[in-house]
Amino acid sequence: MTDLRRDYFLPVDDLRLHVTEWGDAAAQPIVMLHGIRGYAETFAGIAAALQPGYRVIAYDQRGRGRSDWDPRRRYDTPAYVGDLEAVVAQLGLDRFDLLGHSMGGINAIVYAARHPARVGRLVIEEAGPGAFEHSAGARRIQAELRSTPASFDSWEQATAFMRMLRPTVTEAAREQRLRSMLKPAPDGGFTWRYDHAGIAATRLAPDPAKVIDLQPLVAGLDCPALLVFGDRSDYMQPAIVERMGALNPRLRLARIAGAGHYVHDDNPADFCAAVRSFLQETEDPHAR
């Protein structure tokens, strides 16, 4: 699939966003949105699993990967959704499927609710009403943001830190994450490729006016939708999953064994199988 990969930049809101595509450019498009400290490359595995037949589009959301950092630190849901709207417009996507993990899942829910004519099918990985605000996973993420060092003296030191944060993923997955998240520091060692200080400041003290109530949006989703969650997740706890099912009985559920909050890292085989099965078994009711 190497020859079917494309990397480029799009100008969005005075920033440049780095976009990666996999697959045939004429195939069914599916846009994928990563989590709070993620990056587009995290979806390389699911992109490969969906071939042939899908044009997978992922981008480093503002402040991450190879995309620009926002000097005004606008790392909130309205800004992210605005970026998605701009990307969709520039790529001329009339109708597409959408997948989002964690923060990206929040953005995906909001976009799908606001633009039902655009989204054919929706995959929500580890996101839902109350999880961002009240779950044990949310408290863990906040603690991680507070305790994360600004830099590391060596790659080995960074690897040990990531192993402590993500003990359930493979060494290969941790290495891939570090390669996408770190860059050489000017004075030696390594520092983050993403705007840790700006993202942490926004996440730890969010503007209440920019925190969106997901409950009515989940209830109003009218496209086929799948919620993927890990059976060991501290973020999508059973009560939250149950509430989402009650809000929208049409929502399909996929509980992935042996996975925590980072389902596509913890159990990529079952995650890919669940997403692929959902897309094969459901049809966009408004597809042309």
Salt bridges, closest charged atoms under 4 A:
ASP7 OD1 - ARG5 NE 2.75
ASP7 OD2 - HIS18 NE2 2.88
ASP13 OD2 - ARG62 NH2 2.89
ASP13 OD2 - ARG74 NH1 3.18
GLU21 OE1 - ARG6 NH2 2.78
GLU21 OE1 - ARG55 NE 2.90
GLU41 OE1 - ARG5 NH2 2.86
ASP60 OD2 - HIS18 ND1 2.77
ASP70 OD2 - ARG62 NH1 2.72
ASP70 OD2 - ARG74 NE 2.76
ASP76 OD2 - LYS210 NZ 3.48
ASP83 OD2 - ARG62 NE 2.71
GLU85 OE2 - HIS115 NE2 2.73
ASP94 OD1 - ARG118 NH1 3.91
ASP94 OD2 - ARG288 NH1 3.31
ASP97 OD2 - ARG121 NH2 2.78
GLU125 OE2 - HIS101 NE2 3.96
GLU125 OE2 - HIS264 ND1 2.85
GLU126 OE1 - HIS261 ND1 2.78
GLU144 OE1 - ARG37 NH2 2.81
GLU144 OE2 - ARG140 NH1 3.13
GLU144 OE2 - ARG166 NH1 3.31
GLU171 OE2 - ARG163 NE 2.97
GLU171 OE2 - ARG174 NH2 2.62
ASP234 OD2 - ARG140 NE 2.62
ASP265 OD2 - ARG177 NH2 2.57
GLU281 OE1 - ARG252 NH1 3.19
ASP284 OD2 - ARG95 NE 2.72
